[in-house]
Amino acid sequence: MSGQGFVYGIAAAITCVIQGTGYAVAYSLKTETFYDILGGVNYLALALWSAIAGSIDAPLNWVDDPRKILVTILFICSRGWLLIFLAWRAHERKGDSRFDEVLGKGGGQPQPFGFFVFWMAQAFWVFLISMPMLFVNSSQVNKPGFSSFDIAFAILFCAGVLIEIVADIQKALWVKRGRQGDFCSVGVWAVSRHPNYFGEICQWWCLFAFSYSSSNNGYADPLWWIGILSPLFTMQILMTMEPTGLCNAEGKNLKRYYDKCPDSYSKYRENTSILIPMIGYKYVPMFLKRTIFFDFEKYEYKPRSQSDGSVKNE
Protein backbone atom coordinates (compact mmCIF):
# COMPACT_ATOMS: atom_id res chain seq x y z
CA MET A 1 0.00 0.00 0.00
CA SER A 2 1.37 3.45 -0.92
CA GLY A 3 2.08 6.06 1.75
CA GLN A 4 -1.02 8.04 0.81
CA GLY A 5 -3.14 4.89 0.61
CA PHE A 6 -2.00 3.91 4.10
CA VAL A 7 -2.95 7.31 5.54
CA TYR A 8 -6.36 7.19 3.85
CA GLY A 9 -7.00 3.59 4.92
CA ILE A 10 -6.24 4.17 8.59
CA ALA A 11 -8.25 7.42 8.50
CA ALA A 12 -11.25 5.43 7.23
CA ALA A 13 -10.73 2.87 10.00
CA ILE A 14 -10.52 5.59 12.66
CA THR A 15 -13.76 7.08 11.36
CA CYS A 16 -15.55 3.73 11.43
CA VAL A 17 -14.38 3.03 14.99
CA ILE A 18 -15.44 6.44 16.31
CA GLN A 19 -18.82 6.45 14.61
CA GLY A 20 -19.51 2.75 15.24
CA THR A 21 -18.67 3.07 18.93
CA GLY A 22 -20.70 6.25 19.15
CA TYR A 23 -23.70 4.47 17.63
CA ALA A 24 -23.45 1.51 20.01
CA VAL A 25 -23.19 3.67 23.13
CA ALA A 26 -25.80 6.20 22.00
CA TYR A 27 -28.36 3.53 21.09
CA SER A 28 -27.87 1.69 24.38
CA LEU A 29 -28.54 4.98 26.19
CA LYS A 30 -31.30 6.00 23.74
CA THR A 31 -29.74 9.42 23.26
CA GLU A 32 -28.45 11.52 20.38
CA THR A 33 -26.78 14.12 22.60
CA PHE A 34 -23.21 13.45 21.51
CA TYR A 35 -23.94 12.64 17.85
CA ASP A 36 -22.73 16.00 16.52
CA ILE A 37 -19.94 16.22 19.10
CA LEU A 38 -18.39 12.94 17.97
CA GLY A 39 -18.52 14.22 14.41
CA GLY A 40 -16.32 17.14 15.47
CA VAL A 41 -13.98 14.88 17.46
CA ASN A 42 -13.66 12.62 14.42
CA TYR A 43 -12.46 15.53 12.26
CA LEU A 44 -9.78 16.47 14.77
CA ALA A 45 -8.64 12.86 15.10
CA LEU A 46 -8.13 12.63 11.32
CA ALA A 47 -6.16 15.89 11.29
CA LEU A 48 -3.87 14.61 14.06
CA TRP A 49 -3.42 11.19 12.42
CA SER A 50 -2.61 12.56 8.96
CA ALA A 51 -0.17 15.14 10.37
CA ILE A 52 1.75 12.38 12.15
CA ALA A 53 1.56 9.63 9.52
CA GLY A 54 2.07 11.96 6.57
CA SER A 55 5.59 12.75 7.72
CA ILE A 56 6.70 9.13 7.32
CA ASP A 57 9.07 8.89 4.33
CA ALA A 58 8.12 12.44 3.30
CA PRO A 59 10.81 14.83 1.96
CA LEU A 60 10.02 17.20 4.85
CA ASN A 61 8.70 16.56 8.34
CA TRP A 62 5.30 18.03 9.07
CA VAL A 63 6.82 20.75 11.26
CA ASP A 64 9.10 21.78 8.37
CA ASP A 65 6.42 21.81 5.67
CA PRO A 66 4.50 25.12 5.71
CA ARG A 67 1.88 23.77 3.28
CA LYS A 68 0.95 20.90 5.61
CA ILE A 69 1.07 23.15 8.67
CA LEU A 70 -1.25 25.69 7.04
CA VAL A 71 -3.83 23.19 5.81
CA THR A 72 -3.90 21.42 9.18
CA ILE A 73 -4.34 24.68 11.10
CA LEU A 74 -7.10 25.86 8.73
CA PHE A 75 -8.86 22.51 9.01
CA ILE A 76 -8.61 22.43 12.82
CA CYS A 77 -9.90 26.01 13.11
CA SER A 78 -12.88 25.14 10.92
CA ARG A 79 -13.75 21.87 12.60
CA GLY A 80 -12.79 23.12 16.06
CA TRP A 81 -15.41 25.84 15.75
CA LEU A 82 -17.93 23.27 14.55
CA LEU A 83 -17.21 21.10 17.60
CA ILE A 84 -17.60 24.02 20.00
CA PHE A 85 -20.79 25.26 18.37
CA LEU A 86 -22.44 21.84 18.14
CA ALA A 87 -21.51 21.01 21.73
CA TRP A 88 -23.09 24.26 22.86
CA ARG A 89 -26.18 23.66 20.71
CA ALA A 90 -26.61 20.12 22.03
CA HIS A 91 -26.46 21.50 25.57
CA GLU A 92 -28.97 24.26 24.81
CA ARG A 93 -31.49 22.13 22.94
CA LYS A 94 -31.23 19.07 25.18
CA GLY A 95 -32.23 16.93 22.23
CA ASP A 96 -32.60 16.75 18.46
CA SER A 97 -36.01 16.09 16.91
CA ARG A 98 -34.38 14.41 13.87
CA PHE A 99 -33.83 11.32 16.01
CA ASP A 100 -37.20 11.13 17.80
CA GLU A 101 -38.67 8.53 15.44
CA VAL A 102 -35.65 6.21 15.23
CA LEU A 103 -35.17 6.31 19.00
CA GLY A 104 -38.86 5.71 19.67
CA LYS A 105 -39.23 8.91 21.71
CA GLY A 106 -42.78 9.51 20.57
CA GLY A 107 -43.95 6.18 21.91
CA GLY A 108 -43.15 4.28 18.72
CA GLN A 109 -40.84 1.32 18.23
CA PRO A 110 -37.11 2.16 18.27
CA GLN A 111 -35.39 1.62 14.92
CA PRO A 112 -31.79 0.50 15.53
CA PHE A 113 -30.99 0.30 11.80
CA GLY A 114 -32.44 3.75 11.14
CA PHE A 115 -30.31 5.17 13.94
CA PHE A 116 -27.28 3.33 12.53
CA VAL A 117 -27.86 4.99 9.14
CA PHE A 118 -27.54 8.43 10.77
CA TRP A 119 -24.17 7.48 12.23
CA MET A 120 -22.88 5.98 9.01
CA ALA A 121 -24.01 9.06 7.06
CA GLN A 122 -21.93 11.12 9.47
CA ALA A 123 -18.99 8.75 8.98
CA PHE A 124 -19.17 9.29 5.20
CA TRP A 125 -19.47 13.06 5.62
CA VAL A 126 -16.50 13.30 7.99
CA PHE A 127 -14.25 11.16 5.81
CA LEU A 128 -15.23 12.73 2.49
CA ILE A 129 -14.94 16.29 3.77
CA SER A 130 -11.49 15.49 5.18
CA MET A 131 -10.13 14.20 1.86
CA PRO A 132 -8.36 17.39 0.68
CA MET A 133 -6.70 17.74 4.09
CA LEU A 134 -5.68 14.06 4.05
CA PHE A 135 -4.36 14.52 0.51
CA VAL A 136 -2.09 17.44 1.45
CA ASN A 137 -0.83 15.88 4.69
CA SER A 138 -0.06 12.53 3.03
CA SER A 139 1.54 14.04 -0.09
CA GLN A 140 5.18 13.30 -0.88
CA VAL A 141 5.48 16.44 -3.03
CA ASN A 142 8.09 18.90 -1.83
CA LYS A 143 6.69 22.38 -2.49
CA PRO A 144 7.40 24.35 0.68
CA GLY A 145 6.52 27.72 -0.86
CA PHE A 146 3.08 29.14 -1.68
CA SER A 147 1.95 30.29 -5.11
CA SER A 148 -0.49 33.16 -5.60
CA PHE A 149 -3.07 30.45 -6.38
CA ASP A 150 -2.44 28.84 -2.98
CA ILE A 151 -2.64 32.15 -1.13
CA ALA A 152 -5.88 33.13 -2.84
CA PHE A 153 -7.67 29.93 -1.91
CA ALA A 154 -6.26 29.92 1.62
CA ILE A 155 -7.69 33.42 2.10
CA LEU A 156 -11.04 32.37 0.63
CA PHE A 157 -11.10 29.33 2.94
CA CYS A 158 -10.54 31.65 5.91
CA ALA A 159 -13.34 33.87 4.63
CA GLY A 160 -15.68 30.86 4.49
CA VAL A 161 -14.80 29.89 8.07
CA LEU A 162 -15.29 33.47 9.26
CA ILE A 163 -18.67 33.80 7.54
CA GLU A 164 -19.87 30.55 9.13
CA ILE A 165 -18.66 31.57 12.61
CA VAL A 166 -20.19 35.06 12.39
CA ALA A 167 -23.48 33.64 11.05
CA ASP A 168 -23.70 31.04 13.82
CA ILE A 169 -22.99 33.59 16.55
CA GLN A 170 -25.39 36.19 15.15
CA LYS A 171 -28.19 33.63 14.84
CA ALA A 172 -27.56 32.30 18.37
CA LEU A 173 -27.64 35.83 19.83
CA TRP A 174 -30.82 36.60 17.90
CA VAL A 175 -32.48 33.52 19.40
CA LYS A 176 -31.21 34.41 22.90
CA ARG A 177 -32.70 37.90 22.59
CA GLY A 178 -36.17 36.54 21.88
CA ARG A 179 -36.22 36.19 18.08
CA GLN A 180 -36.98 39.86 17.46
CA GLY A 181 -38.53 40.51 14.05
CA ASP A 182 -40.02 37.00 13.56
CA PHE A 183 -37.14 35.79 11.34
CA CYS A 184 -33.39 36.35 11.49
CA SER A 185 -32.20 39.18 9.23
CA VAL A 186 -29.39 40.60 11.34
CA GLY A 187 -25.77 40.97 10.20
CA VAL A 188 -24.80 38.55 7.42
CA TRP A 189 -28.35 37.16 7.49
CA ALA A 190 -29.42 40.41 5.80
CA VAL A 191 -27.46 39.48 2.66
CA SER A 192 -27.94 35.68 2.68
CA ARG A 193 -30.80 33.54 3.93
CA HIS A 194 -28.32 30.79 4.87
CA PRO A 195 -24.85 32.33 5.27
CA ASN A 196 -23.68 29.49 7.55
CA TYR A 197 -24.31 26.95 4.78
CA PHE A 198 -22.56 29.18 2.25
CA GLY A 199 -19.52 29.38 4.52
CA GLU A 200 -19.44 25.60 4.92
CA ILE A 201 -19.68 24.93 1.18
CA CYS A 202 -17.15 27.64 0.33
CA GLN A 203 -14.54 26.15 2.65
CA TRP A 204 -14.40 22.75 0.98
CA TRP A 205 -14.30 24.04 -2.59
CA CYS A 206 -11.38 26.26 -1.54
CA LEU A 207 -9.53 23.46 0.28
CA PHE A 208 -9.98 21.15 -2.70
CA ALA A 209 -8.49 23.83 -4.97
CA PHE A 210 -5.67 24.52 -2.49
CA SER A 211 -4.74 20.82 -2.40
CA TYR A 212 -3.94 20.86 -6.14
CA SER A 213 -0.38 22.06 -5.51
CA SER A 214 0.28 18.88 -3.48
CA SER A 215 -0.55 16.56 -6.39
CA ASN A 216 2.14 14.46 -8.04
CA ASN A 217 0.84 14.69 -11.60
CA GLY A 218 -1.32 17.79 -11.62
CA TYR A 219 -4.69 17.24 -13.24
CA ALA A 220 -3.72 13.63 -14.00
CA ASP A 221 -3.60 12.75 -10.28
CA PRO A 222 -6.71 10.62 -9.60
CA LEU A 223 -6.40 10.91 -5.83
CA TRP A 224 -6.58 14.69 -6.09
CA TRP A 225 -9.73 14.41 -8.21
CA ILE A 226 -11.33 12.12 -5.63
CA GLY A 227 -11.03 15.05 -3.22
CA ILE A 228 -13.78 16.85 -5.15
CA LEU A 229 -16.18 14.58 -3.26
CA SER A 230 -15.57 16.86 -0.26
CA PRO A 231 -17.41 19.94 -1.60
CA LEU A 232 -19.85 17.89 -3.70
CA PHE A 233 -20.97 15.73 -0.77
CA THR A 234 -21.27 18.84 1.40
CA MET A 235 -23.59 20.38 -1.18
CA GLN A 236 -25.53 17.11 -1.41
CA ILE A 237 -26.08 17.05 2.36
CA LEU A 238 -26.90 20.74 2.78
CA MET A 239 -28.97 21.23 -0.38
CA THR A 240 -30.87 18.01 -1.04
CA MET A 241 -31.31 15.91 2.12
CA GLU A 242 -34.58 16.34 4.01
CA PRO A 243 -33.49 16.03 7.66
CA THR A 244 -31.03 18.91 7.43
CA GLY A 245 -29.83 21.89 5.43
CA LEU A 246 -31.94 23.87 2.98
CA CYS A 247 -34.61 21.19 2.60
CA ASN A 248 -35.22 21.34 6.35
CA ALA A 249 -35.20 25.15 6.51
CA GLU A 250 -37.08 26.00 3.31
CA GLY A 251 -40.14 24.65 1.47
CA LYS A 252 -43.01 23.47 3.68
CA ASN A 253 -41.10 24.48 6.80
CA LEU A 254 -41.55 28.16 5.85
CA LYS A 255 -45.20 27.88 6.90
CA ARG A 256 -44.52 29.57 10.25
CA TYR A 257 -43.29 32.70 8.49
CA TYR A 258 -46.08 32.86 5.93
CA ASP A 259 -48.63 32.40 8.70
CA LYS A 260 -47.11 35.03 10.99
CA CYS A 261 -45.50 37.65 8.75
CA PRO A 262 -46.23 36.86 5.08
CA ASP A 263 -45.54 40.33 3.67
CA SER A 264 -42.26 41.04 5.42
CA TYR A 265 -40.94 37.52 4.84
CA SER A 266 -41.90 37.55 1.15
CA LYS A 267 -40.00 40.83 0.76
CA TYR A 268 -37.00 39.33 2.61
CA ARG A 269 -36.94 36.34 0.25
CA GLU A 270 -37.24 38.55 -2.80
CA ASN A 271 -34.31 40.75 -1.70
CA THR A 272 -32.04 38.13 -0.15
CA SER A 273 -29.97 35.41 -1.81
CA ILE A 274 -30.52 31.87 -0.57
CA LEU A 275 -26.78 31.19 -0.20
CA ILE A 276 -24.26 33.61 -1.72
CA PRO A 277 -24.01 36.81 0.37
CA MET A 278 -24.77 39.74 -1.91
CA ILE A 279 -26.53 43.07 -2.27
CA GLY A 280 -29.06 43.73 -5.04
CA TYR A 281 -30.43 40.20 -5.27
CA LYS A 282 -33.90 41.44 -6.20
CA TYR A 283 -32.49 42.68 -9.52
CA VAL A 284 -31.12 39.26 -10.49
CA PRO A 285 -33.22 37.64 -13.28
CA MET A 286 -35.26 34.67 -12.15
CA PHE A 287 -33.56 32.24 -14.54
CA LEU A 288 -30.23 33.05 -12.88
CA LYS A 289 -31.72 32.65 -9.41
CA ARG A 290 -33.02 29.22 -10.42
CA THR A 291 -29.62 28.14 -11.75
CA ILE A 292 -26.28 29.58 -10.67
CA PHE A 293 -27.68 31.12 -7.46
CA PHE A 294 -29.22 27.78 -6.37
CA ASP A 295 -32.60 29.31 -5.41
CA PHE A 296 -34.48 26.35 -6.85
CA GLU A 297 -38.25 26.14 -7.05
CA LYS A 298 -38.31 23.19 -4.62
CA TYR A 299 -37.31 25.61 -1.85
CA GLU A 300 -40.48 27.68 -2.32
CA TYR A 301 -43.39 27.38 0.09
CA LYS A 302 -46.43 25.94 -1.69
CA PRO A 303 -49.70 25.64 0.23
CA ARG A 304 -51.68 22.55 -0.78
CA SER A 305 -54.95 23.02 -2.65
CA GLN A 306 -58.01 21.25 -1.22
CA SER A 307 -60.72 19.57 -3.29
CA ASP A 308 -63.08 22.55 -2.86
CA GLY A 309 -60.52 24.85 -4.44
CA SER A 310 -59.45 26.55 -1.22
CA VAL A 311 -55.88 26.62 -0.05
CA LYS A 312 -54.64 24.59 2.87
CA ASN A 313 -51.33 25.40 4.49
CA GLU A 314 -48.89 22.54 4.82
Secondary structure, DSSP 4 states (H G I P E B T S, - for coil): --HHHHHHHHHHHHHHHHHHHHHHHHHHHT--TTHHHHHHHHHHHHHHHHHHHTTTT-SS-GGG-HHHHHHHHHHHHHHHHHHHHHHHHHHHHSS-GGGTTTTTTTSS---HHHHHHHHHHHHHHHHHHHHHHHHHHH------S--HHHHHHHHHHHHHHHHHHHHHHHHHHHHHTT-TTSS--SGGGGTBS-HHHHHHHHHHHHHHHHGGGG-SSGGG-HHHHHTTHHHHHHHHHHHH-TTSHHHHHSGGGGHHHHHH-HHHHHHHHHHSBSSS--S-GGGS-HHHHTTTT---GGGS--PEEPTTS-EE--
